[in-house]
Amino acid sequence: MKLQFAMDTVTTEAALELAAAAAPHVDILELGTPLIKAAGLSAVTAIKKAHPDKIVFADLKTMDAGELEADIAFSAGADLVTVLGLAGDSTIIGAVKAAKKHGKGIVADLIGVPDKAKRAKEVVALGVDFVEMHAGLDEQAEDGFTFSTLLDDGAASGVAFSVAGGINISTIASVQQSGAEVAVAGSAIYSAPDVGAAAAELRAAIV
Ligand SMILES: O=C(CO)[C@H](O)[C@H](O)COP(=O)(O)O
């Protein structure tokens, strides 16, 4: 299982600092949606330039203009770009077209999708590389939120999936047991007093 670090910060400088500390221990460096909205796609270019050996993930969460948005992110240096599973099929097909043009990949983020296992199969048939079983920061704070649902949905989907939303040192083993290809951790790393040590600890928990 790969480890992805979601850098939910808002400046390129902060992201470069986080990436420098965590990079030795992670496979994928994610530029979170707030970072891309605040700093623009130049942040993607800066992270790829600093870490050419890492998979750079641009969390665009595209809902429309799939081909155009994915194209500009790939041109900026992204290796993987997200489109929302809630988007229409034509948006997802457009994003996949841009990925094929660049020799890169699309991830469908299933945040907010009611039946994640069903939509996962549909979007993989449309050509996305894998799906993200995702509970967003707001959903995690809602009463009654249960992390294990994401793992059940992933296992039920029968397709390649990542898991995002509340992964920490207590839950990462269960993510691996669910069959996930990628574990996405944000605050468990960037909020830690020692970012590098937190990333290393998560990496060590993956067997
Ligand atoms: O994409 C995101 C929010 O939309 C986050 O990066 C992702 O959910 C990881 O979050 P966490 O800090 O809970 O690990």
The ligand as an SDF file (V2000), in Angstrom:
LIG
                    3D

 14 13  0  0  0  0  0  0  0  0999 V2000
   -9.1010   16.0910    0.6200 O   0  0  0  0  0  0  0  0  0  0  0  0
   -9.2140   16.4480    1.7840 C   0  0  0  0  0  0  0  0  0  0  0  0
  -10.3420   17.2920    2.2370 C   0  0  0  0  0  0  0  0  0  0  0  0
  -11.2590   17.4780    1.2020 O   0  0  0  0  0  0  0  0  0  0  0  0
   -8.1780   16.0250    2.7950 C   0  0  0  0  0  0  0  0  0  0  0  0
   -6.9240   16.2790    2.2840 O   0  0  0  0  0  0  0  0  0  0  0  0
   -8.2750   14.5330    3.0720 C   0  0  0  0  0  0  0  0  0  0  0  0
   -9.5880   14.2680    3.5170 O   0  0  0  0  0  0  0  0  0  0  0  0
   -7.2880   14.1040    4.1480 C   0  0  0  0  0  0  0  0  0  0  0  0
   -7.7450   14.5730    5.3510 O   0  0  0  0  0  0  0  0  0  0  0  0
   -7.2140   14.2370    6.8100 P   0  0  0  0  0  0  0  0  0  0  0  0
   -6.5790   15.5130    7.2810 O   0  0  0  0  0  0  0  0  0  0  0  0
   -8.4390   13.8920    7.5900 O   0  0  0  0  0  0  0  0  0  0  0  0
   -6.2420   13.0950    6.7370 O   0  0  0  0  0  0  0  0  0  0  0  0
  1  2  2  0
  2  3  1  0
  2  5  1  0
  3  4  1  0
  5  6  1  0
  5  7  1  0
  7  8  1  0
  7  9  1  0
  9 10  1  0
 10 11  1  0
 11 12  2  0
 11 13  1  0
 11 14  1  0
M  END
$$$$
